[in-house]
Amino acid sequence: MDLLLSARPGRGCTVLEVRGELDMATSPQLRESLQRLVDAGEPQVVVDLAGVGFMDSSALGALVVMFKAMRVADGRLCVAAAQPAVRNVLTVTSVDRVIDVYDSVQAAEASVPSADDATGR
């Protein structure tokens, strides 16, 4: 199955919608898409995994590497809407202890600090 990636504006963030399987063949595409967002200065990224039925260790590695890159750039990366099999991989590997995982994109968007929070207003 081909991997489909599309970025769209979210509420206070950019949502990267991922559709397909995340494995050794497709993980580089995920990493490249996330790197483009970092390079573009996107401070808050939600990775929407609703359309992902399978994720292997290479995809976990890509998420962790890009999580760290976002943090270095004073940004934030989180994941949302993972199907049960994918959520299980995140839990078993303890990646969910490092990267925030939300049940839905809406919940992830709600966790994004507003501009007013950053300025103390």
PABA-532998 format. One record per atom (N, C-alpha, C, O): residue in three letters; x, y, z. Coordinates in steps of 0.05 Angstrom, whole numbers, padded with zeros to 5 digits, always signed. Layout:
N
AlaXYZ ...
***
This chain:
121
Met+00017-00024+00000 Met+00000+00000+00000 Met+00018+00025+00000 Met+00037+00027+00015 Asp+00011+00044-00017 Asp+00026+00069-00018 Asp+00021+00086+00007 Asp-00001+00084+00019 Leu+00040+00102+00015 Leu+00037+00120+00037 Leu+00028+00147+00026 Leu+00040+00158+00008 Leu+00007+00157+00038 Leu-00003+00184+00031 Leu+00001+00202+00055 Leu-00008+00196+00077 Leu+00013+00225+00049 Leu+00019+00245+00070 Leu+00008+00272+00061 Leu+00013+00280+00038 Ser-00006+00285+00078 Ser-00016+00312+00071 Ser-00017+00329+00096 Ser-00027+00321+00117 Ala-00006+00353+00094 Ala-00005+00372+00116 Ala-00028+00392+00112 Ala-00033+00401+00090 Arg-00041+00399+00134 Arg-00062+00419+00133 Arg-00061+00436+00158 Arg-00051+00427+00179 Pro-00071+00460+00157 Pro-00072+00476+00181 Pro-00092+00465+00201 Pro-00114+00456+00194 Gly-00083+00464+00226 Gly-00101+00455+00247 Gly-00106+00479+00266 Gly-00099+00502+00259 Arg-00118+00474+00289 Arg-00123+00495+00308 Arg-00098+00500+00324 Arg-00092+00486+00343 Gly-00082+00520+00316 Gly-00057+00527+00330 Gly-00034+00509+00323 Gly-00014+00509+00337 Cys-00037+00493+00302 Cys-00016+00473+00295 Cys-00019+00466+00266 Cys-00037+00475+00252 Thr-00001+00449+00257 Thr-00003+00436+00231 Thr-00009+00407+00236 Thr+00004+00394+00252 Val-00028+00396+00221 Val-00036+00368+00223 Val-00024+00354+00199 Val-00030+00361+00176 Leu-00008+00333+00204 Leu+00003+00316+00183 Leu-00014+00291+00182 Leu-00011+00274+00200 Glu-00031+00288+00162 Glu-00047+00265+00159 Glu-00032+00243+00145 Glu-00020+00247+00124 Val-00031+00219+00157 Val-00016+00196+00147 Val-00036+00174+00140 Val-00052+00167+00157 Arg-00034+00163+00116 Arg-00051+00141+00107 Arg-00034+00120+00094 Arg-00018+00125+00076 Gly-00037+00095+00104 Gly-00022+00073+00093 Gly-00007+00058+00115 Gly-00013+00062+00139 Glu+00013+00043+00107 Glu+00029+00028+00126 Glu+00056+00042+00130 Glu+00068+00051+00111 Leu+00064+00044+00155 Leu+00090+00056+00161 Leu+00110+00034+00167 Leu+00110+00022+00188 Asp+00127+00029+00148 Asp+00147+00008+00150 Asp+00174+00018+00139 Asp+00177+00042+00134 Met+00193-00001+00137 Met+00219+00007+00128 Met+00219+00021+00101 Met+00236+00039+00096 Ala+00201+00014+00083 Ala+00200+00026+00057 Ala+00187+00054+00057 Ala+00195+00071+00041 Thr+00169+00059+00076 Thr+00155+00085+00076 Thr+00163+00104+00098 Thr+00157+00128+00096 Ser+00177+00094+00118 Ser+00185+00112+00141 Ser+00202+00136+00132 Ser+00199+00158+00143 Pro+00220+00133+00112 Pro+00234+00156+00103 Pro+00216+00179+00093 Pro+00222+00202+00096 Gln+00194+00172+00080 Gln+00175+00192+00071 Gln+00163+00207+00095 Gln+00160+00232+00093 Leu+00156+00193+00116 Leu+00146+00206+00140 Leu+00167+00225+00151 Leu+00160+00248+00158 Arg+00191+00216+00154 Arg+00212+00232+00165 Arg+00217+00257+00148 Arg+00220+00279+00158 Glu+00218+00254+00122 Glu+00222+00276+00103 Glu+00199+00297+00106 Glu+00204+00321+00106 Ser+00175+00287+00107 Ser+00152+00306+00110 Ser+00154+00321+00136 Ser+00149+00346+00136 Leu+00160+00308+00157 Leu+00163+00321+00183 Leu+00187+00341+00183 Leu+00185+00363+00194 Gln+00209+00333+00169 Gln+00232+00351+00168 Gln+00225+00376+00152 Gln+00234+00398+00159 Arg+00209+00374+00131 Arg+00200+00397+00116 Arg+00185+00416+00134 Arg+00188+00441+00132 Leu+00168+00405+00152 Leu+00153+00422+00170 Leu+00171+00436+00190 Leu+00167+00460+00196 Val+00191+00422+00200 Val+00211+00434+00218 Val+00226+00456+00204 Val+00229+00478+00214 Asp+00235+00450+00179 Asp+00250+00470+00163 Asp+00233+00495+00157 Asp+00243+00517+00155 Ala+00207+00491+00155 Ala+00189+00513+00149 Ala+00182+00529+00174 Ala+00167+00549+00173 Gly+00192+00520+00197 Gly+00187+00534+00222 Gly+00160+00529+00235 Gly+00151+00544+00252 Glu+00148+00506+00228 Glu+00123+00499+00241 Glu+00128+00491+00270 Glu+00142+00471+00275 Pro+00117+00506+00289 Pro+00124+00501+00317 Pro+00109+00478+00330 Pro+00118+00465+00349 Gln+00085+00472+00320 Gln+00068+00452+00332 Gln+00058+00433+00310 Gln+00045+00442+00291 Val+00064+00407+00313 Val+00056+00388+00292 Val+00041+00364+00306 Val+00051+00352+00325 Val+00017+00358+00295 Val+00002+00335+00304 Val+00003+00315+00281 Val-00005+00321+00259 Val+00013+00291+00287 Val+00014+00270+00267 Val-00012+00253+00270 Val-00015+00239+00290 Asp-00029+00255+00250 Asp-00055+00241+00251 Asp-00051+00213+00239 Asp-00046+00209+00216 Leu-00052+00193+00257 Leu-00047+00165+00249 Leu-00073+00149+00245 Leu-00072+00124+00245 Ala-00095+00162+00242 Ala-00121+00148+00239 Ala-00121+00129+00215 Ala-00134+00108+00216 Gly-00106+00136+00194 Gly-00106+00120+00170 Gly-00083+00100+00169 Gly-00077+00089+00147 Val-00070+00095+00191 Val-00047+00077+00192 Val-00055+00051+00207 Val-00062+00052+00230 Gly-00053+00029+00193 Gly-00060+00003+00204 Gly-00037-00012+00214 Gly-00040-00032+00229 Phe-00013-00004+00206 Phe+00012-00019+00213 Phe+00035+00001+00216 Phe+00038+00019+00200 Met+00051-00003+00237 Met+00074+00013+00242 Met+00096-00005+00253 Met+00092-00020+00272 Asp+00120-00003+00240 Asp+00143-00019+00250 Asp+00163-00001+00265 Asp+00159+00023+00268 Ser+00185-00014+00273 Ser+00205+00001+00289 Ser+00218+00024+00273 Ser+00227+00043+00285 Ser+00220+00021+00247 Ser+00232+00043+00232 Ser+00215+00068+00233 Ser+00225+00091+00234 Ala+00189+00065+00233 Ala+00170+00088+00236 Ala+00172+00099+00264 Ala+00171+00124+00268 Leu+00174+00082+00284 Leu+00178+00092+00312 Leu+00203+00109+00313 Leu+00204+00130+00325 Gly+00225+00099+00301 Gly+00250+00113+00300 Gly+00247+00140+00287 Gly+00257+00160+00297 Ala+00233+00141+00265 Ala+00228+00167+00251 Ala+00213+00186+00268 Ala+00220+00210+00269 Leu+00193+00177+00282 Leu+00177+00194+00300 Leu+00194+00205+00322 Leu+00193+00229+00329 Val+00210+00188+00335 Val+00227+00196+00357 Val+00248+00216+00348 Val+00253+00237+00361 Val+00261+00211+00325 Val+00282+00229+00315 Val+00269+00257+00309 Val+00281+00277+00316 Met+00246+00257+00297 Met+00233+00282+00290 Met+00221+00296+00315 Met+00220+00320+00316 Phe+00213+00280+00335 Phe+00204+00292+00360 Phe+00227+00308+00372 Phe+00224+00330+00381 Lys+00251+00296+00372 Lys+00275+00309+00383 Lys+00282+00334+00367 Lys+00289+00355+00378 Ala+00280+00332+00340 Ala+00286+00355+00323 Ala+00267+00377+00328 Ala+00275+00401+00328 Met+00241+00371+00332 Met+00221+00392+00338 Met+00228+00405+00365 Met+00226+00429+00368 Arg+00235+00389+00384 Arg+00241+00399+00411 Arg+00266+00418+00410 Arg+00265+00439+00422 Val+00286+00410+00394 Val+00310+00428+00391 Val+00302+00454+00378 Val+00314+00475+00385 Ala+00283+00453+00360 Ala+00273+00478+00346 Ala+00252+00492+00363 Ala+00237+00509+00352 Asp+00249+00486+00388 Asp+00229+00497+00406 Asp+00201+00492+00397 Asp+00183+00509+00400 Gly+00197+00469+00384 Gly+00170+00461+00375 Gly+00160+00437+00390 Gly+00172+00429+00410 Arg+00139+00426+00380 Arg+00126+00403+00394 Arg+00114+00385+00373 Arg+00100+00394+00355 Leu+00119+00359+00376 Leu+00107+00339+00359 Leu+00091+00320+00377 Leu+00101+00311+00397 Cys+00066+00314+00368 Cys+00051+00294+00382 Cys+00036+00277+00361 Cys+00034+00284+00338 Val+00025+00255+00370 Val+00010+00237+00352 Val-00019+00235+00362 Val-00024+00238+00385 Ala-00036+00229+00343 Ala-00065+00228+00349 Ala-00079+00206+00333 Ala-00070+00199+00311 Ala-00101+00196+00344 Ala-00120+00179+00330 Ala-00108+00152+00321 Ala-00116+00142+00300 Ala-00088+00142+00336 Ala-00076+00116+00329 Ala-00096+00094+00332 Ala-00110+00092+00352 Gln-00097+00076+00312 Gln-00114+00052+00313 Gln-00103+00034+00335 Gln-00079+00037+00343 Pro-00119+00015+00345 Pro-00110-00002+00368 Pro-00083-00016+00363 Pro-00067-00016+00381 Ala-00078-00027+00340 Ala-00053-00041+00335 Ala-00029-00022+00336 Ala-00008-00029+00347 Val-00033+00002+00325 Val-00011+00022+00325 Val-00008+00033+00354 Val+00015+00037+00363 Arg-00030+00038+00367 Arg-00028+00048+00395 Arg-00014+00028+00413 Arg+00002+00035+00430 Asn-00019+00002+00408 Asn-00005-00019+00423 Asn+00025-00018+00418 Asn+00040-00021+00437 Val+00034-00014+00394 Val+00062-00011+00388 Val+00074+00013+00403 Val+00096+00011+00414 Leu+00060+00035+00403 Leu+00070+00059+00418 Leu+00072+00053+00448 Leu+00090+00063+00461 Thr+00053+00038+00458 Thr+00053+00031+00487 Thr+00074+00011+00494 Thr+00089+00015+00513 Val+00076-00011+00479 Val+00095-00033+00485 Val+00123-00023+00484 Val+00140-00031+00500 Thr+00129-00004+00466 Thr+00156+00006+00463 Thr+00162+00030+00481 Thr+00184+00041+00481 Ser+00142+00039+00496 Ser+00143+00062+00514 Ser+00147+00088+00499 Ser+00154+00108+00512 Val+00143+00089+00473 Val+00145+00114+00459 Val+00123+00133+00469 Val+00127+00158+00468 Asp+00101+00122+00478 Asp+00079+00139+00488 Asp+00087+00153+00514 Asp+00072+00171+00524 Arg+00109+00146+00526 Arg+00119+00160+00550 Arg+00136+00184+00542 Arg+00142+00201+00559 Val+00145+00185+00517 Val+00162+00206+00507 Val+00146+00226+00490 Val+00147+00250+00494 Ile+00131+00215+00472 Ile+00114+00231+00453 Ile+00085+00230+00463 Ile+00075+00208+00468 Asp+00073+00253+00466 Asp+00045+00254+00474 Asp+00027+00241+00453 Asp+00030+00246+00429 Val+00010+00223+00462 Val-00009+00209+00444 Val-00037+00216+00453 Val-00045+00213+00476 Tyr-00053+00225+00434 Tyr-00081+00233+00439 Tyr-00100+00215+00424 Tyr-00094+00203+00403 Asp-00124+00212+00435 Asp-00144+00195+00423 Asp-00155+00206+00397 Asp-00164+00191+00380 Ser-00154+00232+00394 Ser-00165+00245+00370 Ser-00148+00269+00363 Ser-00133+00280+00379 Val-00150+00278+00337 Val-00136+00302+00329 Val-00147+00326+00344 Val-00132+00344+00352 Gln-00174+00326+00349 Gln-00186+00348+00364 Gln-00174+00351+00392 Gln-00169+00373+00401 Ala-00170+00328+00405 Ala-00158+00328+00432 Ala-00129+00339+00431 Ala-00120+00354+00448 Ala-00114+00331+00410 Ala-00087+00340+00407 Ala-00086+00370+00402 Ala-00070+00385+00413 Glu-00104+00379+00384 Glu-00106+00408+00379 Glu-00113+00424+00404 Glu-00103+00446+00408 Ala-00130+00413+00420 Ala-00138+00427+00445 Ala-00115+00429+00465 Ala-00115+00447+00482 Ser-00095+00412+00462 Ser-00072+00412+00480 Ser-00051+00432+00471 Ser-00032+00438+00486 Val-00054+00443+00447 Val-00034+00462+00437 Val-00037+00489+00452 Val-00058+00500+00453 Pro-00014+00498+00463 Pro-00016+00524+00477 Pro-00024+00546+00457 Pro-00014+00547+00435 Ser-00041+00564+00466 Ser-00049+00586+00448 Ser-00028+00607+00449 Ser-00011+00607+00466 Ala-00029+00625+00429 Ala-00010+00647+00428 Ala-00013+00664+00454 Ala+00007+00675+00464 Asp-00037+00666+00464 Asp-00041+00682+00489 Asp-00027+00669+00512 Asp-00017+00683+00530 Asp-00026+00642+00513 Asp-00012+00627+00535 Asp+00018+00634+00534 Asp+00030+00638+00555 Ala+00029+00636+00510 Ala+00058+00641+00507 Ala+00065+00669+00515 Ala+00087+00674+00525 Thr+00046+00688+00512 Thr+00052+00716+00518 Thr+00043+00723+00547 Thr+00048+00745+00557 Gly+00029+00704+00560 Gly+00020+00709+00587 Gly-00005+00726+00589 Gly-00010+00737+00611 Arg-00020+00728+00568 Arg-00045+00744+00569 Arg-00068+00729+00578 Arg-00090+00739+00580 
***
